[in-house]
Amino acid sequence: MSIFDTLKNERKKPINILHGTDWWTDCDDVVALRILCRAHKENLINLKCVCANAVGRYTADSIDGFMTAEGVSVPVGIDRSSERDDSRCRYQKRLSELPHSQTNSTAPEAWKLYRKILWESEEKCHITEVGFPQIIHQLLVSKADEICPLDGTELVKEKVEKIWMMAGDWRGKEHKEYNVVATKAGFEAMKFILDSCPVPVTCLGFEVGMSVITGGELSDGDILKNALIDHGSAKGRCSWDPMLVTLAIINDEEKAGYKKVTGNGFVTDEGYTIMEENESGKDAFVVKKFDDKFYEKMINEIIESR
């Protein structure tokens, strides 16, 4: 029995999730999207949209192709300021050849899609981010417009319950994490989010997912397995993004198997993520309470071929 079976017995109504992903050179993004799609189909969440913050030739096409194959249809947005060299991207073209209706040319600007969905939502939402953080930053600094009379910070304060991010390395001034330091836009965005976001932010750091390997038990022919093979990870991949979205779906750090360390987070000028710990802080990072097999089993049970 998967954690989803337990949640179905406990959850009275689904939680709303807007999802951001780089969907670029790594394949754990695809594992994470399967988890979200399955949670959506089992009515544990309402997946409101998927937005990409690293854009190649097949980004929206392949995201929509994958979701369509999973039986899910939600809007796909892209950050057009984040076009990337996709020569190292290996699974997107194959997924783009699956039936789909959304493309890069038709996809809305990601931060505008976030504004529209949040403003129209009758209930508060969660934002999950497993890639570069600039879409959240663009949302927060957005101005009142024809979509919504509130500025971005006011809108997030009114409509967002919590932000969950695969971001940082919380072992102190020893390690830097790629999503934070790889681009100037991402670095500035993460600094702003930790400094100025009006709602709680929980981060799952690089150190949490690096040794948890999932996806290696999928059946031949599974489109997710094909994506892992295309990436060169037929035996499984580190589970940064799958762990983050599973944590957000469970919506309880302790229940998901983590210790929650709260405080005031910040990014140093050198790119290190630091938490000044205090119990009343709005920011947090998580620490595993169990061995890696616990999290591997949890995720593999959700994503298994059907």
C-alpha positions as CSV (number, residue, x, y, z in Angstrom):
1,M,0.0,0.0,0.0
2,S,1.5,3.4,-1.0
3,I,1.4,6.6,0.9
4,F,-1.3,7.8,-1.4
5,D,-3.6,5.0,-0.1
6,T,-3.1,6.3,3.4
7,L,-3.7,9.9,2.3
8,K,-6.9,9.0,0.5
9,N,-8.3,7.7,3.8
10,E,-7.3,10.9,5.6
11,R,-7.7,13.8,3.2
12,K,-11.1,15.5,3.0
13,K,-10.4,17.5,-0.1
14,P,-7.5,17.9,-2.5
15,I,-4.9,20.6,-2.2
16,N,-4.2,22.9,-5.1
17,I,-0.7,22.8,-6.6
18,L,1.0,25.0,-9.2
19,H,4.2,23.3,-10.3
20,G,7.5,24.7,-11.6
21,T,10.2,22.6,-13.2
22,D,13.4,23.1,-15.2
23,W,12.6,20.0,-17.4
24,W,16.0,20.3,-18.9
25,T,19.1,18.2,-18.6
26,D,18.1,15.9,-15.7
27,C,15.3,13.3,-15.6
28,D,14.1,13.5,-12.0
29,D,11.8,16.2,-13.2
30,V,9.9,13.5,-15.2
31,V,9.7,11.2,-12.1
32,A,8.3,14.2,-10.1
33,L,5.7,14.9,-12.8
34,R,4.4,11.3,-12.7
35,I,4.0,11.6,-9.0
36,L,2.0,14.8,-9.4
37,C,-0.1,13.3,-12.2
38,R,-1.0,10.2,-10.1
39,A,-1.8,12.4,-7.1
40,H,-4.1,14.5,-9.3
41,K,-5.9,11.5,-10.7
42,E,-6.4,10.1,-7.2
43,N,-7.9,13.4,-6.1
44,L,-5.2,14.1,-3.5
45,I,-4.3,17.3,-5.3
46,N,-5.6,19.6,-8.0
47,L,-2.6,20.1,-10.3
48,K,-3.5,23.6,-11.6
49,C,-0.6,24.0,-14.1
50,V,3.0,23.0,-14.9
51,C,5.5,25.8,-15.8
52,A,9.0,25.4,-17.2
53,N,11.9,27.7,-16.2
54,A,14.4,26.3,-18.6
55,V,13.1,26.3,-22.2
56,G,14.3,24.2,-25.1
57,R,12.8,23.3,-28.5
58,Y,10.4,20.7,-27.2
59,T,9.7,21.9,-23.7
60,A,5.9,22.5,-23.6
61,D,5.3,19.9,-26.3
62,S,7.0,17.2,-24.2
63,I,5.5,18.2,-20.9
64,D,2.0,18.1,-22.4
65,G,2.8,14.8,-24.3
66,F,3.9,13.2,-21.0
67,M,0.9,14.4,-19.1
68,T,-1.5,13.4,-21.9
69,A,-0.1,9.9,-21.7
70,E,-0.6,10.0,-18.0
71,G,-4.2,10.9,-18.4
72,V,-3.9,14.5,-17.1
73,S,-4.7,17.8,-18.9
74,V,-3.6,21.0,-17.3
75,P,-2.1,24.3,-18.7
76,V,1.6,24.4,-19.5
77,G,3.4,27.7,-19.2
78,I,7.0,28.7,-20.0
79,D,9.4,31.4,-19.0
80,R,10.5,32.8,-22.3
81,S,13.4,34.6,-20.7
82,S,15.0,31.3,-19.9
83,E,15.8,29.7,-23.2
84,R,18.6,27.2,-22.8
85,D,20.9,25.2,-25.0
86,D,19.1,21.9,-25.1
87,S,21.8,19.9,-26.9
88,R,22.3,17.8,-23.7
89,C,18.5,17.2,-23.3
90,R,17.8,13.6,-24.2
91,Y,14.2,12.7,-23.4
92,Q,12.2,15.8,-24.5
93,K,12.1,15.0,-28.2
94,R,10.8,11.5,-27.7
95,L,8.1,12.8,-25.3
96,S,7.2,15.5,-27.7
97,E,6.3,12.8,-30.3
98,L,3.5,11.6,-28.0
99,P,0.0,13.1,-28.7
100,H,-0.2,16.6,-27.3
101,S,-2.1,19.9,-27.9
102,Q,0.2,22.4,-26.1
103,T,3.4,23.7,-27.7
104,N,6.0,26.4,-27.0
105,S,4.3,28.7,-29.4
106,T,0.9,28.4,-27.7
107,A,2.1,28.3,-24.0
108,P,1.4,31.4,-21.9
109,E,4.1,33.2,-20.1
110,A,4.6,31.3,-16.8
111,W,4.3,34.1,-14.3
112,K,1.2,35.4,-15.9
113,L,-0.3,32.0,-15.8
114,Y,0.5,31.8,-12.1
115,R,-1.2,35.2,-11.6
116,K,-4.3,34.1,-13.4
117,I,-4.7,30.8,-11.7
118,L,-4.1,32.2,-8.2
119,W,-6.5,35.1,-8.7
120,E,-9.2,32.9,-9.9
121,S,-8.7,30.2,-7.2
122,E,-11.4,30.2,-4.5
123,E,-9.1,28.4,-2.1
124,K,-5.4,28.9,-1.3
125,C,-2.8,27.1,-3.3
126,H,0.7,25.6,-2.9
127,I,3.6,26.2,-5.3
128,T,6.1,23.5,-5.9
129,E,9.4,24.4,-7.5
130,V,12.0,21.8,-8.5
131,G,14.0,23.9,-10.9
132,F,15.3,27.5,-11.2
133,P,13.3,29.9,-9.0
134,Q,12.9,32.9,-11.3
135,I,9.2,32.3,-12.1
136,I,8.3,32.7,-8.4
137,H,10.4,35.8,-8.3
138,Q,8.7,37.2,-11.4
139,L,5.3,36.5,-9.7
140,L,6.3,38.2,-6.5
141,V,7.5,41.4,-8.2
142,S,4.7,41.6,-10.7
143,K,2.4,44.6,-10.8
144,A,-1.4,44.9,-10.7
145,D,-2.7,44.4,-14.2
146,E,-5.7,43.3,-16.3
147,I,-5.4,39.8,-14.8
148,C,-5.5,40.8,-11.1
149,P,-5.8,44.1,-9.2
150,L,-3.2,43.0,-6.6
151,D,0.6,43.2,-7.0
152,G,2.5,39.9,-6.8
153,T,3.4,40.0,-3.2
154,E,-0.2,40.8,-2.2
155,L,-1.5,38.1,-4.4
156,V,0.8,35.5,-3.0
157,K,0.0,36.5,0.5
158,E,-3.7,36.2,-0.2
159,K,-3.8,33.1,-2.3
160,V,-0.7,30.9,-1.5
161,E,-0.6,28.7,1.5
162,K,3.0,27.6,1.2
163,I,5.9,27.3,-1.3
164,W,7.9,24.1,-1.5
165,M,11.3,24.2,-3.2
166,M,14.0,21.8,-4.2
167,A,16.7,24.4,-3.5
168,G,19.9,24.9,-1.6
169,D,22.4,22.8,0.2
170,W,21.8,23.3,4.0
171,R,25.0,21.7,5.3
172,G,26.6,25.2,5.9
173,K,29.3,27.1,4.0
174,E,30.7,24.0,2.4
175,H,28.4,23.3,-0.6
176,K,26.5,25.3,-3.2
177,E,23.4,24.0,-5.0
178,Y,22.9,24.2,-8.8
179,N,19.4,25.7,-8.9
180,V,20.6,28.6,-6.8
181,V,24.0,29.4,-8.3
182,A,23.8,28.2,-12.0
183,T,22.3,31.5,-13.3
184,K,22.3,35.1,-12.2
185,A,18.5,35.2,-12.5
186,G,18.2,32.1,-10.3
187,F,20.6,33.4,-7.7
188,E,18.9,36.8,-7.4
189,A,15.5,35.1,-7.4
190,M,16.4,32.8,-4.5
191,K,17.8,35.7,-2.5
192,F,14.6,37.7,-3.0
193,I,12.3,34.8,-2.2
194,L,14.0,34.0,1.2
195,D,14.2,37.7,2.0
196,S,10.8,38.9,0.9
197,C,8.3,36.1,0.3
198,P,5.2,36.7,2.5
199,V,4.4,33.0,3.0
200,P,6.3,30.0,4.4
201,V,9.0,28.4,2.3
202,T,10.2,24.9,2.9
203,C,13.3,23.7,1.0
204,L,14.5,20.2,0.3
205,G,18.2,20.5,-0.3
206,F,20.7,18.8,-2.5
207,E,22.0,16.7,0.4
208,V,18.6,15.1,1.0
209,G,18.0,13.5,-2.4
210,M,21.5,12.8,-3.7
211,S,21.7,9.2,-2.3
212,V,18.0,8.2,-2.7
213,I,17.8,6.4,-6.1
214,T,14.4,5.7,-7.6
215,G,12.9,4.7,-10.9
216,G,15.1,1.7,-11.6
217,E,12.3,-0.9,-11.1
218,L,10.0,0.4,-13.9
219,S,8.8,-2.1,-16.6
220,D,10.0,-2.1,-20.2
221,G,8.0,0.2,-22.4
222,D,6.9,2.5,-19.6
223,I,7.4,6.1,-20.9
224,L,9.0,7.1,-17.7
225,K,11.5,4.3,-18.0
226,N,12.2,5.5,-21.5
227,A,12.9,9.0,-20.2
228,L,15.3,7.6,-17.6
229,I,17.1,5.5,-20.3
230,D,17.4,8.5,-22.6
231,H,19.1,10.4,-19.7
232,G,21.4,7.4,-19.1
233,S,19.8,6.5,-15.8
234,A,18.2,3.1,-16.6
235,K,19.0,1.9,-13.1
236,G,17.4,4.9,-11.4
237,R,18.2,8.5,-10.6
238,C,18.8,10.7,-7.6
239,S,15.5,11.7,-6.1
240,W,15.6,15.5,-5.4
241,D,12.5,16.4,-7.4
242,P,10.4,13.3,-6.6
243,M,11.1,13.7,-2.9
244,L,10.1,17.4,-3.0
245,V,6.8,16.9,-4.7
246,T,5.9,13.9,-2.5
247,L,6.7,16.0,0.5
248,A,4.3,18.8,-0.8
249,I,1.6,16.3,-1.6
250,I,1.7,14.8,1.9
251,N,1.8,18.5,3.2
252,D,3.4,17.6,6.5
253,E,7.1,17.4,6.9
254,E,7.0,15.0,9.9
255,K,4.5,12.6,8.3
256,A,6.6,12.5,5.2
257,G,9.6,11.3,7.2
258,Y,11.6,14.5,7.9
259,K,12.7,16.7,10.7
260,K,11.7,20.3,9.9
261,V,14.4,22.9,10.8
262,T,12.8,26.4,10.9
263,G,14.3,29.9,10.9
264,N,15.2,32.7,8.6
265,G,16.9,31.6,5.4
266,F,19.2,33.6,3.2
267,V,21.7,33.2,0.4
268,T,25.2,34.6,0.9
269,D,27.0,36.6,-1.8
270,E,29.0,33.5,-2.5
271,G,25.9,31.4,-3.1
272,Y,25.7,29.4,0.1
273,T,22.2,28.8,1.6
274,I,22.2,29.4,5.3
275,M,19.4,29.1,7.9
276,E,19.4,31.2,11.1
277,E,17.5,28.8,13.2
278,N,14.5,29.9,15.3
279,E,11.2,28.3,16.0
280,S,9.2,31.3,14.8
281,G,10.9,31.7,11.4
282,K,8.8,31.3,8.2
283,D,11.5,29.4,6.3
284,A,12.5,25.8,6.8
285,F,14.6,23.0,5.4
286,V,14.2,19.3,5.9
287,V,16.4,16.5,7.3
288,K,15.8,12.9,6.7
289,K,14.7,10.9,9.7
290,F,15.1,7.5,8.2
291,D,17.5,5.7,5.9
292,D,17.4,6.0,2.1
293,K,15.4,2.8,1.6
294,F,12.4,4.3,3.4
295,Y,12.1,7.2,0.8
296,E,13.0,4.9,-2.2
297,K,10.2,2.5,-1.3
298,M,7.7,5.4,-0.9
299,I,8.5,6.9,-4.3
300,N,8.9,3.6,-6.2
301,E,5.4,2.5,-4.9
302,I,3.9,5.6,-6.4
303,I,5.6,5.6,-9.8
304,E,5.5,1.8,-10.5
305,S,4.4,0.8,-13.9
306,R,0.7,0.1,-14.4
